[in-house]
Each structure stands twice: as C-alpha cells, then as structure tokens.
C-alpha cells in the first residue's frame, strides 16, 4: 500500500475529518483511488458531511479511470437511490461490469439481485452460483449465504453438513451474520460454550439493529447460556 494511503487510513481511525480533507485534495488532483475513498466517506457521512450526490460524482470519476470497486459503488447508488433514482437494471449492469474485473463485492451484490429478482429475473439457482463465486474470492458474507442456501435447499439439495462448513468459514472470515449462523448450528449440537464465543465475536462488529433482533430471538432460546448472552450483551434490546 502506498505510504500516503497508509497515513490516511491511520488518520481515519483517529482524525476522520483530517483524513477526509486529505482524500479530497488527492481526489481533486485526479487520484482515482482517493476519489473512490472520498465517495465512500461522503456516502456514509464519515469525516465530512453526508452528501450522496457528491459521492456519486466521485464514484463516477473513479470508475472512468477503471477502478472496479467504483463501478460496484455506482451499482450500489443505482440500487438504493444514492444520488440518483433507484434503477435496478442499471445496478445489475454496473455489478456485472465490476464482476468481470473480479470485484468480489460486485459479484455478491449481483447474487443478491438474482436472489430477490431486482433488475433481473429471480433465480435462486443462479444466485447460489454467484454467491459461490464471491465466496471463492474470500467474501465472508457470501459464504454465509452459501451456507443458508445449502441449509434450506434453495437452488440446490439440502446439505446440513456443507451448510455448517460454510458457516464456519464465514465466521472465521469475520462476518457477524456468519458467526451467528455458525453459533446457531453449534447450539443445536449442544456446543453452547462455543456458540456463545462466536456470538460474543459477532456482538463486537454487528449493527445495533441486528443485535436487537438477535437479542429478541435469543431470549426465547431453550439454552440458558444463550438467554444469558442476550441479557449481558443486548441490554438495550
């Protein structure tokens, strides 16, 4: 990684406003990777005022320079209406273009469109193929979805053993959803101590909304250890 990006990454953890200012300077000088990074800060309102329209402009500038993740982010903007009207067909087009450049997030996002029938015909079998492709690139969140498809028999035969293997890979890859999925399987096997360990890991990175939903579910668990986890880690729920 270039030293200047290492410096900016370090600043993001301690002085996000200064980091955003440095990225803006680099972006204005035509650096496509800085343009992408600035767009991501703008779309999340980190270190700068949230501005989805400006974010879209920087993503487009970065994409024109051939940055795969920028193409993916333009797809995200079209999918969710960030700075442009919602347009699932456009989202699918950008995800496909970024996928051709081996962007794992674009592959995953296209799989989600297939799974839900947004901009493309709903096709769970095809979605699973794309989730598997993203997983082969090391995408931990996609691994969790491969596990779900194997567990539930979506677009494939049900295979609990393969599902567990994918959940474990997702959990070890750091995806909080995968960690919860793996914990659920472990709890069903009576391995509650291990299940709680993975839930604790998930609680450190999950979103407040997901944590609240998790707490509601675990409070009804037949396993005392999981109910206790809900009390200790999800007090606000």
URWO-V310249 format. One line per field, one symbol per residue. ss: DSSP state (h for helix, s for strand, l for the rest). phi: phi as a letter, one per 40 degrees, with the letter a starting at -180 (. if undefined). A space follows every 10 residues. Layout:
BEGIN
ss: ???
phi: ???
END
This chain:
BEGIN
ss: llhhhhhhhh hhhhlhhhhh hhhhhhhhll lhhhhhhhhh hhhhllllll lhhhhhhhhh hhhhlllhhh hhhhhhhhhh lllllllhhh hhhhhhhhhl lllhhhhhhh hhhhhhllll lllhhhhhhh hhhhhhlllh hhhhhhhhhh hhlllllllh hhhhhhhhhh hhlllhhhhh hhhhhhhhll lhhhhhhhhh hhhllllhhh hhhhhhhhll lllhhhhhhh hhhllll
phi: .ddccccccc cdcbbdcccc cccccccccg ccccccccdc cccbgbgacc acccdccccc cccccgcdcc ccccdccccb gcgaccaccc dccccccccc bgcccccccc dccccbgbga ccacccdcdc cccccccgcc ccdccdcccc ccgcgaccad ccdccccccc cccgcccccc cccccccccg ccccccdccc ccccbccdcc cccccdcccb cccdccccdd ccbbdcc
END
